[in-house]
Every structure is written in C-alpha cells, then in structure tokens.
C-alpha cells in the first residue's frame, strides 16, 4: 500500500542526497516506515524500492533485520528482472553499509549470512557491475576482518575495472568509501 508518509520519507532522502546534505527525517516518520515494512506480508516492487531508498536512515541492527525480511518476503519474485536487480541491490547495499565506518561486531558477523543470500540470487554472468561490486565488498570485508593488504588489493582491482570500463565517477565513489572504511580500521 502506497502511503503519503512513505512517499514523503523517500522524497526527503532523495532530496538530501541530491543536495549533498545530511539526511534528516522525523523519528515518527521513520517509525511509521519501519512499522509499514514489518506489516507487509509479501514485499512487492514498491516495498523493495522504498526500503532500498531508505537504508541509510536506519541503524545497522534494523538494516540487518529488514534486509533479511526483504529477502524472505520477496525471494519468490527473484526470477523477474526488476525484482532480481532490486533484491541484489538491497543485499549489496546492506553489506556495504555494514562494512563502513565504525561498525564492527556484531554487524560484521552477518556478512556470511547476507552473502549467502546474495549467492542464492545466482548473479548472472552478464551482470558485471554486480560482480565487480561484490569484489569490492569482499575487499571491504577482508579489511574489516584483519586482512588489510588483500582487502585493499581487491577493492582497488574493482575500482580499476570501473576505470577501464569508462565509469570513473563510480570508481571515485568506491575510492571515497574505501578511504572512509580505512579511516576507521587503523
């Protein structure tokens, strides 16, 4: 069910991202959004997109729970292309989010479970962007779990691949995020 409150929350996130401002949303709107997502029995395309657009607003423990919920309540649609891409995107965004900043345990321990969900999506050979992003995520995980050199090598390989494919802006975004992760793992 599309509600004005959920649309407003998503628009506020998009506006903050576009204007490069800190994302701010009223706590009651955030609670309404979470309540809505937990009540939905089967997540359709709308719920998946709504959640994927608002992940950054949520604390890590809620992101882990909602991502598992999203996967469980939408997996049956994974063979439909737009659902497949959105579910994979949610799983990857969750992994990236949990690898960032100061988050370590208990959030990093969810890596294996969430990655197994991702692998069950059977990432297609032609989905090179997803495969490259997964290599970057694996690099972040290695950095966070103490294998810093190998992790940096994987992450840099993913960035170089994007540069070779003439996607320099995406590569720059990964570099900024890698620097952010490294800042918290010194």
N, C-alpha and C positions, 0 to 999 in steps of 0.2 A: 504494500500500500504506500503510494507516494503521499507524503505529507508536506505541508508548507514548512514545518520546522526542519525536517530533514533536508529539504532543498536549500533552505536558508543556511544551514550549517555547512553544507557542501560549497555553496557560493562564497561564504565567508572565507573558507580555506583557500579556494581558488584565487580570490581577490588578494589575500595576504601573500600568496606565492607570487603572483604576477607583480605586485608592488614591492616584493622583496622585504616584507615586513614580518615581524614576529606574529605567529598565528595566535589569535586570541578568540576565544569563544566562551559564551556564558556557560557556567557549570551546569545549570539546569538544562540547557540545550544539549550538552554533551551527555548528560544522564538520560535525557529523552532518546537520543540517538542510540545509545547502548541498550536501553530498555527495548526499543523497537527491534533492534537486530537480534536480541536474545529471544524475543517472542515469535519471530518468523519461523515457521516450520520448515519450509523449503526456500533456500535462498535462490532467487532468480537473478537475472542480469542486473536489475536495478539495485538490489541489496549488495551484490558483489561490487559494483561500481561505487556505490555510496561508501561502503567500508574501505575500499582501496583508496578512495579520495580523502579519507579522514584518519588514516592510520597514525599520522604524525601528531594528532591531537591527544592520543591515548597513552596512558602509562604502559610500560613494557608487559607487565603481568596481564593486563587486559588485552593487549595486542596478541599475546600468545593464545589466550583463551578464545578470543574472537576469530583468530585465524584458523584454529582447529575447528571451531563451529562452522565457519565459512566452508572449509574443506568438506566436512561431514555432510553439510546440508546442501551442497551443490555438486558433489562429485558425480552424481548421475548424469550431469549435463556436460561432462568433460569432452565428449566427442563432438560437440557443437563448437565450431571455431571461435566465436566471440566469447563463449564461456571458458573454453580452454585457455585462451590468451589471458583472460581476466583472472582466472584461478591461479595460473602460473605467476602472473604479475603480483598477486597478493602474497603468495608464498615467498617470492624473491624479495619483495619489499619488506616483508616481515623479517627475513633473515638479515637483510642489510641493516634494517633498523636495530635489530638486537646485537649486531656486531659493532655498532657505532658507540662513540663516546665512552662514558664511564661504566656502561653496563658490562658486568661480568656475570658471575654466578648470582642467582640461579638461572638467568636468562640464556646464557650461552649453552647451558645443558640441554636446551630444547632444540639445538641445531640438528642433531641426528634425526629426531622425530620429524621436524619440519622438512628436512632434506629428503627423508623417505617419502613424505607426501609428494614432494616435488618430483622425485624419481618415478612415482606411481603415475604421474601425468604423462609419462613417456614422451619427453621432449623430442620433437621431431628433428630429423637431420637438417632440414631446411631452416629451422629456427635458430640460425646462427647467433642472433642477438641474445636470445635466452641462454644459449650455450656459453657465449662469451661472458655474459653477466654471471653465470654460475661459476665460471673460473675465477672471476673477481671475488665473488662471495667466499669461495673456498680459500682464496688468499687471505681474506679478512679473518676467517676462522683460524687459519694457521697462525696468523699474527697474534690473535687473542688467546690462543692456547699455548703460546710459547715458542712456536717455530717461526720466528720473525723473518729470518732470511728467506726461507722458502715461500712464506706468505707474500712478502714484498715482490719476489720474483714472479709469482702467479698473477698478482694484481697488476704489476707493470706489464706483463705479457698481454693481459686483457686490454689495457689502455693502448698499447702499441698496435694491437689488432684493429681497434677502432680508428686509430690514426691512419693505418694502411687502407682501411675501407672508407676513408674520407668522411669520418664522423668526429671531427676534432672537438666539437662542443660537448659531446657525450664523454669523450676521453678526458676533457678538462674537468667535467663534473666528477668523474671517478677519481681523478687526481686529488681534487679538493677533499673528497670523502676519505680517501686513503690517508691524506695528511691529518685529517680530523681523528681518525682511528689511531694513527701512530702517536699523536699528541697525548692520548690517554693510555698508551701502553708502554710508556718509557720506563 
